Amino acid sequence: MRVLVTGGTGFIGSFLVDRLLADGHGVCVLDNLDPRVHPGSRPEHLAPGAELLVGDVRDRERCTAALDGVDAVVHAAAAVGVAQSLYRVEHFVDVNIRGTATVLEGLLARRDRRPKLVVLSSMTGYGEGLYRRRSDGRLLRVDVRSEVEIRRSGWEPVCPETGEPLAPMPTPEESALLARNVYALTKRYQEEVVLPHGLGGNAPAR
Ligand SMILES: NC(=O)c1ccc[n+]([C@@H]2O[C@H](COP(=O)([O-])OP(=O)(O)OC[C@H]3O[C@@H](n4cnc5c(N)ncnc54)[C@H](O)[C@@H]3O)[C@@H](O)[C@H]2O)c1
Protein backbone atom coordinates (compact mmCIF):
# COMPACT_ATOMS: atom_id res chain seq x y z
CA MET A 1 0.00 0.00 0.00
CA ARG A 2 1.24 3.54 -0.67
CA VAL A 3 0.64 5.86 2.27
CA LEU A 4 0.91 9.63 2.43
CA VAL A 5 1.82 10.96 5.87
CA THR A 6 1.25 14.70 6.14
CA GLY A 7 3.42 16.16 8.87
CA GLY A 8 5.53 13.02 8.53
CA THR A 9 8.75 14.69 9.68
CA GLY A 10 7.15 15.71 12.99
CA PHE A 11 7.29 13.93 16.33
CA ILE A 12 4.45 11.46 15.86
CA GLY A 13 4.53 11.37 12.04
CA SER A 14 8.17 10.30 11.83
CA PHE A 15 7.65 7.32 14.17
CA LEU A 16 4.64 6.35 12.10
CA VAL A 17 6.71 6.57 8.91
CA ASP A 18 9.28 4.17 10.46
CA ARG A 19 6.52 1.71 11.31
CA LEU A 20 4.86 1.89 7.90
CA LEU A 21 8.17 1.29 6.13
CA ALA A 22 8.98 -1.60 8.47
CA ASP A 23 5.60 -3.12 7.56
CA GLY A 24 6.53 -2.96 3.87
CA HIS A 25 4.44 0.03 2.76
CA GLY A 26 5.59 2.75 0.39
CA VAL A 27 5.65 6.09 2.21
CA CYS A 28 5.48 9.63 0.97
CA VAL A 29 5.64 12.59 3.35
CA LEU A 30 4.14 16.03 2.76
CA ASP A 31 5.54 18.50 5.27
CA ASN A 32 6.37 22.19 5.07
CA LEU A 33 9.26 21.75 7.56
CA ASP A 34 7.76 24.44 9.77
CA PRO A 35 10.76 26.38 11.16
CA ARG A 36 9.17 26.34 14.63
CA VAL A 37 9.59 22.56 14.58
CA HIS A 38 12.55 21.93 12.26
CA PRO A 39 15.85 23.85 12.25
CA GLY A 40 16.74 23.17 8.60
CA SER A 41 16.25 20.94 5.60
CA ARG A 42 15.28 17.24 5.56
CA PRO A 43 15.61 16.10 9.18
CA GLU A 44 18.06 13.27 9.87
CA HIS A 45 15.43 11.39 11.84
CA LEU A 46 13.24 10.96 8.76
CA ALA A 47 13.77 7.41 7.47
CA PRO A 48 15.79 7.37 4.22
CA GLY A 49 13.13 5.13 2.63
CA ALA A 50 10.50 7.85 2.85
CA GLU A 51 9.97 10.19 -0.08
CA LEU A 52 9.71 13.81 1.13
CA LEU A 53 7.66 16.45 -0.63
CA VAL A 54 8.29 19.80 1.00
CA GLY A 55 5.04 21.72 0.87
CA ASP A 56 2.10 23.10 2.73
CA VAL A 57 -1.11 21.10 3.17
CA ARG A 58 -3.02 24.29 2.37
CA ASP A 59 -1.39 24.42 -1.08
CA ARG A 60 -3.93 22.67 -3.30
CA GLU A 61 -1.47 21.93 -6.11
CA ARG A 62 1.16 20.49 -3.79
CA CYS A 63 -1.48 18.46 -2.03
CA THR A 64 -2.83 17.11 -5.32
CA ALA A 65 0.68 16.06 -6.38
CA ALA A 66 1.28 14.35 -3.04
CA LEU A 67 -1.98 12.39 -3.31
CA ASP A 68 -1.07 10.81 -6.65
CA GLY A 69 -1.21 7.02 -6.45
CA VAL A 70 -1.91 7.04 -2.72
CA ASP A 71 -4.11 4.36 -1.08
CA ALA A 72 -4.25 5.91 2.38
CA VAL A 73 -3.46 9.21 4.06
CA VAL A 74 -2.48 9.81 7.66
CA HIS A 75 -3.07 13.49 8.27
CA ALA A 76 -0.67 14.48 11.05
CA ALA A 77 0.32 17.93 9.79
CA ALA A 78 -0.97 20.55 12.17
CA ALA A 79 -0.22 23.68 14.08
CA VAL A 80 0.28 22.16 17.53
CA GLY A 81 0.08 23.66 21.00
CA VAL A 82 -2.56 25.17 23.26
CA ALA A 83 -0.60 28.24 24.38
CA GLN A 84 0.48 29.40 20.92
CA SER A 85 -3.04 28.91 19.60
CA LEU A 86 -4.29 31.60 21.96
CA TYR A 87 -2.43 34.36 20.12
CA ARG A 88 -1.77 32.78 16.67
CA VAL A 89 -5.48 32.25 16.16
CA GLU A 90 -5.63 32.79 12.41
CA HIS A 91 -2.63 30.52 11.81
CA PHE A 92 -4.06 27.64 13.86
CA VAL A 93 -7.50 27.93 12.28
CA ASP A 94 -6.00 28.17 8.81
CA VAL A 95 -3.54 25.25 9.05
CA ASN A 96 -5.74 22.90 11.03
CA ILE A 97 -9.11 23.56 9.44
CA ARG A 98 -8.35 24.78 5.91
CA GLY A 99 -5.40 22.38 5.68
CA THR A 100 -7.65 19.45 6.59
CA ALA A 101 -10.29 20.64 4.12
CA THR A 102 -7.69 20.77 1.33
CA VAL A 103 -6.48 17.22 2.06
CA LEU A 104 -10.08 16.01 2.29
CA GLU A 105 -11.11 17.58 -1.03
CA GLY A 106 -8.06 16.09 -2.70
CA LEU A 107 -9.08 12.65 -1.45
CA LEU A 108 -12.71 13.08 -2.41
CA ALA A 109 -11.60 13.82 -5.98
CA ARG A 110 -9.95 10.35 -5.94
CA ARG A 111 -12.89 8.45 -4.50
CA ASP A 112 -12.59 5.88 -7.32
CA ARG A 113 -9.39 4.56 -5.64
CA ARG A 114 -11.30 4.19 -2.35
CA PRO A 115 -8.56 5.93 -0.38
CA LYS A 116 -8.60 5.79 3.42
CA LEU A 117 -8.03 8.74 5.71
CA VAL A 118 -6.77 8.75 9.30
CA VAL A 119 -6.74 12.08 11.11
CA LEU A 120 -4.80 12.53 14.34
CA SER A 121 -7.12 14.02 16.89
CA SER A 122 -6.25 15.35 20.33
CA MET A 123 -7.24 14.69 23.90
CA THR A 124 -7.56 18.46 24.32
CA GLY A 125 -10.97 18.14 22.64
CA TYR A 126 -12.15 16.44 25.83
CA GLY A 127 -11.07 19.27 28.12
CA GLU A 128 -9.45 17.89 31.27
CA GLY A 129 -10.75 14.40 30.47
CA LEU A 130 -12.08 11.76 32.86
CA TYR A 131 -11.09 11.37 36.53
CA ARG A 132 -11.86 8.97 39.38
CA ARG A 133 -12.71 10.07 42.91
CA ARG A 134 -10.41 8.01 45.11
CA SER A 135 -12.76 7.83 48.13
CA ASP A 136 -15.64 6.03 46.36
CA GLY A 137 -14.35 5.30 42.83
CA ARG A 138 -16.92 7.58 41.19
CA LEU A 139 -15.98 8.69 37.67
CA LEU A 140 -16.38 12.38 36.85
CA ARG A 141 -15.48 14.95 34.25
CA VAL A 142 -13.70 18.11 35.36
CA ASP A 143 -14.28 21.37 33.55
CA VAL A 144 -11.32 23.36 32.28
CA ARG A 145 -10.14 25.61 35.12
CA SER A 146 -9.02 29.22 35.10
CA GLU A 147 -5.52 30.26 36.16
CA VAL A 148 -7.00 31.65 39.39
CA GLU A 149 -8.64 28.29 40.19
CA ILE A 150 -5.42 26.40 39.45
CA ARG A 151 -3.45 28.72 41.74
CA ARG A 152 -6.02 28.16 44.47
CA SER A 153 -6.39 24.36 44.27
CA GLY A 154 -3.10 23.25 42.65
CA TRP A 155 -2.23 21.83 39.24
CA GLU A 156 -3.99 18.46 39.65
CA PRO A 157 -7.78 18.76 39.52
CA VAL A 158 -9.73 18.22 42.72
CA CYS A 159 -13.31 17.05 43.23
CA PRO A 160 -15.62 20.11 43.06
CA GLU A 161 -17.88 18.52 45.73
CA THR A 162 -15.40 17.13 48.31
CA GLY A 163 -12.16 18.95 47.41
CA GLU A 164 -10.24 15.65 47.39
CA PRO A 165 -7.51 14.90 44.78
CA LEU A 166 -8.69 13.02 41.68
CA ALA A 167 -6.95 10.20 39.80
CA PRO A 168 -6.70 10.62 35.99
CA MET A 169 -8.42 7.90 33.93
CA PRO A 170 -8.39 7.04 30.20
CA THR A 171 -11.09 9.14 28.51
CA PRO A 172 -13.42 7.05 26.29
CA GLU A 173 -13.72 8.25 22.70
CA GLU A 174 -17.50 8.57 23.00
CA SER A 175 -17.23 11.10 25.86
CA ALA A 176 -18.84 14.48 25.21
CA LEU A 177 -16.40 16.92 23.63
CA LEU A 178 -15.34 19.89 25.74
CA ALA A 179 -12.99 22.01 23.65
CA ARG A 180 -12.13 25.27 25.41
CA ASN A 181 -9.20 26.76 23.49
CA VAL A 182 -8.36 27.50 19.87
CA TYR A 183 -6.09 24.45 19.37
CA ALA A 184 -8.67 22.08 20.88
CA LEU A 185 -11.47 23.63 18.84
CA THR A 186 -9.55 23.23 15.59
CA LYS A 187 -8.71 19.60 16.42
CA ARG A 188 -12.35 18.90 17.22
CA TYR A 189 -13.45 20.60 14.00
CA GLN A 190 -10.98 18.50 12.00
CA GLU A 191 -12.69 15.37 13.26
CA GLU A 192 -16.18 16.63 12.63
CA VAL A 193 -15.32 17.74 9.09
CA VAL A 194 -13.88 14.40 8.00
CA LEU A 195 -16.07 11.86 9.81
CA PRO A 196 -19.25 12.23 7.69
CA HIS A 197 -17.29 11.29 4.55
CA GLY A 198 -16.76 7.71 5.69
CA LEU A 199 -13.13 7.49 4.56
CA GLY A 200 -12.02 5.45 7.59
CA GLY A 201 -11.97 1.69 7.97
CA ASN A 202 -9.54 -0.96 6.85
CA ALA A 203 -7.71 -0.21 3.64
CA PRO A 204 -7.00 -3.22 1.44
CA ALA A 205 -3.44 -4.53 1.98
CA ARG A 206 -1.24 -4.60 -1.13
N1 LIG B 1 2.34 15.29 20.51
C1 LIG B 1 1.22 15.07 21.19
O1 LIG B 1 1.24 14.88 22.42
C2 LIG B 1 -0.09 15.03 20.48
C3 LIG B 1 -1.20 14.65 21.22
C4 LIG B 1 -2.43 14.56 20.59
C5 LIG B 1 -2.53 14.85 19.25
N2 LIG B 1 -1.45 15.22 18.53
C6 LIG B 1 -1.65 15.49 17.09
O2 LIG B 1 -0.76 14.68 16.36
C7 LIG B 1 -0.35 15.38 15.18
C8 LIG B 1 1.17 15.46 15.12
O3 LIG B 1 1.63 16.11 16.30
P1 LIG B 1 3.18 16.18 16.67
O4 LIG B 1 3.28 16.19 18.13
O5 LIG B 1 3.92 15.13 15.90
O6 LIG B 1 3.53 17.64 16.14
P2 LIG B 1 4.84 18.18 15.41
O7 LIG B 1 4.80 19.66 15.50
O8 LIG B 1 6.07 17.47 15.88
O9 LIG B 1 4.61 17.72 13.90
C9 LIG B 1 3.73 18.41 13.03
C10 LIG B 1 4.37 18.40 11.66
O10 LIG B 1 3.51 19.08 10.77
C11 LIG B 1 4.28 19.95 9.96
N3 LIG B 1 3.41 21.04 9.54
C12 LIG B 1 2.94 22.07 10.30
N4 LIG B 1 2.18 22.88 9.56
C13 LIG B 1 2.15 22.36 8.31
C14 LIG B 1 1.53 22.74 7.08
N5 LIG B 1 0.80 23.86 6.99
N6 LIG B 1 1.72 21.96 5.99
C15 LIG B 1 2.49 20.84 6.05
N7 LIG B 1 3.11 20.44 7.17
C16 LIG B 1 2.93 21.17 8.29
C17 LIG B 1 5.44 20.40 10.82
O11 LIG B 1 6.55 20.81 10.03
C18 LIG B 1 5.72 19.12 11.61
O12 LIG B 1 6.69 18.30 10.95
C19 LIG B 1 -1.06 16.74 15.22
O13 LIG B 1 -2.24 16.65 14.48
C20 LIG B 1 -1.36 16.93 16.70
O14 LIG B 1 -2.49 17.76 16.86
C21 LIG B 1 -0.24 15.31 19.11
The ligand as an SDF file (V2000), in Angstrom:
LIG
                    3D

 44 48  0  0  0  0  0  0  0  0999 V2000
    2.3400   15.2900   20.5140 N   0  0  0  0  0  0  0  0  0  0  0  0
    1.2230   15.0720   21.1880 C   0  0  0  0  0  0  0  0  0  0  0  0
    1.2360   14.8840   22.4250 O   0  0  0  0  0  0  0  0  0  0  0  0
   -0.0940   15.0300   20.4840 C   0  0  0  0  0  0  0  0  0  0  0  0
   -1.1980   14.6470   21.2230 C   0  0  0  0  0  0  0  0  0  0  0  0
   -2.4320   14.5620   20.5930 C   0  0  0  0  0  0  0  0  0  0  0  0
   -2.5320   14.8450   19.2470 C   0  0  0  0  0  0  0  0  0  0  0  0
   -1.4510   15.2250   18.5340 N   0  0  0  0  0  0  0  0  0  0  0  0
   -1.6540   15.4890   17.0940 C   0  0  0  0  0  0  0  0  0  0  0  0
   -0.7580   14.6800   16.3570 O   0  0  0  0  0  0  0  0  0  0  0  0
   -0.3460   15.3760   15.1780 C   0  0  0  0  0  0  0  0  0  0  0  0
    1.1670   15.4580   15.1180 C   0  0  0  0  0  0  0  0  0  0  0  0
    1.6320   16.1090   16.3030 O   0  0  0  0  0  0  0  0  0  0  0  0
    3.1830   16.1760   16.6740 P   0  0  0  0  0  0  0  0  0  0  0  0
    3.2810   16.1910   18.1280 O   0  0  0  0  0  0  0  0  0  0  0  0
    3.9180   15.1310   15.8970 O   0  0  0  0  0  0  0  0  0  0  0  0
    3.5320   17.6360   16.1420 O   0  0  0  0  0  0  0  0  0  0  0  0
    4.8430   18.1770   15.4110 P   0  0  0  0  0  0  0  0  0  0  0  0
    4.7980   19.6630   15.5020 O   0  0  0  0  0  0  0  0  0  0  0  0
    6.0720   17.4670   15.8800 O   0  0  0  0  0  0  0  0  0  0  0  0
    4.6080   17.7160   13.9020 O   0  0  0  0  0  0  0  0  0  0  0  0
    3.7340   18.4110   13.0350 C   0  0  0  0  0  0  0  0  0  0  0  0
    4.3710   18.3970   11.6610 C   0  0  0  0  0  0  0  0  0  0  0  0
    3.5060   19.0780   10.7720 O   0  0  0  0  0  0  0  0  0  0  0  0
    4.2780   19.9490    9.9560 C   0  0  0  0  0  0  0  0  0  0  0  0
    3.4080   21.0400    9.5370 N   0  0  0  0  0  0  0  0  0  0  0  0
    2.9360   22.0730   10.2990 C   0  0  0  0  0  0  0  0  0  0  0  0
    2.1770   22.8830    9.5570 N   0  0  0  0  0  0  0  0  0  0  0  0
    2.1520   22.3570    8.3110 C   0  0  0  0  0  0  0  0  0  0  0  0
    1.5270   22.7390    7.0800 C   0  0  0  0  0  0  0  0  0  0  0  0
    0.7950   23.8610    6.9870 N   0  0  0  0  0  0  0  0  0  0  0  0
    1.7230   21.9570    5.9860 N   0  0  0  0  0  0  0  0  0  0  0  0
    2.4910   20.8430    6.0490 C   0  0  0  0  0  0  0  0  0  0  0  0
    3.1120   20.4350    7.1750 N   0  0  0  0  0  0  0  0  0  0  0  0
    2.9290   21.1710    8.2880 C   0  0  0  0  0  0  0  0  0  0  0  0
    5.4390   20.4040   10.8180 C   0  0  0  0  0  0  0  0  0  0  0  0
    6.5490   20.8070   10.0330 O   0  0  0  0  0  0  0  0  0  0  0  0
    5.7200   19.1230   11.6090 C   0  0  0  0  0  0  0  0  0  0  0  0
    6.6860   18.2960   10.9500 O   0  0  0  0  0  0  0  0  0  0  0  0
   -1.0570   16.7420   15.2170 C   0  0  0  0  0  0  0  0  0  0  0  0
   -2.2400   16.6530   14.4780 O   0  0  0  0  0  0  0  0  0  0  0  0
   -1.3620   16.9320   16.6960 C   0  0  0  0  0  0  0  0  0  0  0  0
   -2.4940   17.7550   16.8640 O   0  0  0  0  0  0  0  0  0  0  0  0
   -0.2420   15.3110   19.1150 C   0  0  0  0  0  0  0  0  0  0  0  0
  1  2  1  0
  2  3  2  0
  2  4  1  0
  4  5  1  0
  4 44  2  0
  5  6  2  0
  6  7  1  0
  7  8  2  0
  8  9  1  0
  8 44  1  0
  9 10  1  0
  9 42  1  0
 10 11  1  0
 11 12  1  0
 11 40  1  0
 12 13  1  0
 13 14  1  0
 14 15  2  0
 14 16  1  0
 14 17  1  0
 17 18  1  0
 18 19  2  0
 18 20  1  0
 18 21  1  0
 21 22  1  0
 22 23  1  0
 23 24  1  0
 23 38  1  0
 24 25  1  0
 25 26  1  0
 25 36  1  0
 26 27  1  0
 26 35  1  0
 27 28  2  0
 28 29  1  0
 29 30  1  0
 29 35  2  0
 30 31  1  0
 30 32  2  0
 32 33  1  0
 33 34  2  0
 34 35  1  0
 36 37  1  0
 36 38  1  0
 38 39  1  0
 40 41  1  0
 40 42  1  0
 42 43  1  0
M  CHG  2   8   1  16  -1
M  END
$$$$
